[in-house]
Amino acid sequence: MHHSIPLLDLKRQYKTIAAEVNAAVLAVLASGQYIGGPTVEEFERQFANYTATRECVACHSGTDALYLALRSLNIGPGDQVITSPFTFIATAEAISLVSATPVFVDITAQTFNLDLDQLAGAITEKTRAIIPVHLFGQPVDMTRLMAIAQANHLAVIEDCAQAVGADWAGQKVGSFGNIGCFSFYPTKNLGGCGDGGAVTTNDSAIAARIRMLRDHGRRGAYFHEAVGVNSRLDALQAAVLQVKLRHSDAWNAQRRAVAHRYHQLLSRIQGVILPQELAGSQSAWNQFTLRILSPSQPSQPGNYRDQIRAGLQCQGISSTVYYPLPLHLQPVYEPLGYQSGQFPVAERATQEVLSLPMFPELLPEEQEQVMHSLKDCLI
Ligand SMILES: *Cc1c(COP(=O)(O)O)cnc(C)c1O
């Protein structure tokens, strides 16, 4: 019997940990301590430990983590920050929110991540930092990126929003750059029951500055030394995240198994290119994103990938497009003056990518159903 297959099913995961989550949430409700306090502090210690960094500062979202990271490095007007045009808007948005200028560099077709061969060419005397994005869970080559950054005296802020638990050269992402930024939005690998985020760093001065900025720029009760924001993590979210962090490695292993099964099921299908892990890395597999190549003689006008997606939907298979428009061509960034054709690899990716159902509890028989539907839809 065929049933519809969602992109992600958070209810299935909740069922497996309901008793633990409920107990943790009820304990917070009974404690009367709802903002900050021991539950949040304990989660910060656990997450620093998980990422093998000295400090973790929790905040309201991944977007805030990026914003606070940039603020803590005093990046602002007149500064340039290099990042990928093929990411969620928040990466570039944070740069704009501190009144610095995002500078985009094209991606590689293999990883969907920044093309490190093109990085040096984008550095100017105004460049202050690089924000590599470990997109879909696949780490950037951090050995090489850090060498380029250090040679040019640039800060590195890792956007780890989609890559909790991923590692490069045996080391967790978020521990390479000056600062790692994480999101606990429900669809991320470690997701709360609401918004949440965190920064990780080995620099205690940066951690102290971010603690100050996330809480109205205060040091002490009512003494304010900078214009800060209200970006604290709720104790309820910290309680849920503590429970889920304990399962994180097991869930990531299940995601790897799902990715492995997709490879077995789909590798012989013509016209699709499957995502590959870079040697030396372990992806967190937040998404399983393949490319759908257009046939040389299309039977219908329009985007072929969109037709496949619609076909899958008719058969009850959810899929989605991360991302349909690269950041340099977004209306919001029109004033930056980028042109269509400037980042051909990213632009082509926006036409070809399709993310399939991916979550730890996805069943082998469901993956087979995805495979059969995809075969049916492709000409
Ligand atoms: C989700 C995401 C963010 C933002 O995280 P929020 O918690 O939703 O603010 C930033 N960058 C990337 C790459 C993301 O996927």
PDBQT file of the ligand as one rigid body, heavy atoms in Angstrom, charges set to zero:
ROOT
HETATM    1  C1  LIG A 401      18.374  27.962   8.837  1.00  0.00    +0.000 C 
HETATM    2  C2  LIG A 401      19.581  28.677   8.370  1.00  0.00    +0.000 A 
HETATM    3  C3  LIG A 401      20.001  29.885   8.942  1.00  0.00    +0.000 A 
HETATM    4  C4  LIG A 401      19.160  30.661   9.912  1.00  0.00    +0.000 C 
HETATM    5  O1  LIG A 401      18.761  29.994  11.025  1.00  0.00    +0.000 OA
HETATM    6  P1  LIG A 401      17.411  30.464  11.809  1.00  0.00    +0.000 P 
HETATM    7  O2  LIG A 401      17.527  29.726  13.097  1.00  0.00    +0.000 OA
HETATM    8  O3  LIG A 401      16.264  30.025  10.979  1.00  0.00    +0.000 OA
HETATM    9  O4  LIG A 401      17.484  31.923  11.983  1.00  0.00    +0.000 OA
HETATM   10  C5  LIG A 401      21.180  30.429   8.521  1.00  0.00    +0.000 A 
HETATM   11  N1  LIG A 401      21.928  29.849   7.565  1.00  0.00    +0.000 NA
HETATM   12  C6  LIG A 401      21.556  28.695   6.977  1.00  0.00    +0.000 A 
HETATM   13  C7  LIG A 401      22.435  28.094   5.930  1.00  0.00    +0.000 C 
HETATM   14  C8  LIG A 401      20.364  28.086   7.343  1.00  0.00    +0.000 A 
HETATM   15  O5  LIG A 401      19.995  26.953   6.741  1.00  0.00    +0.000 OA
ENDROOT
TORSDOF 0
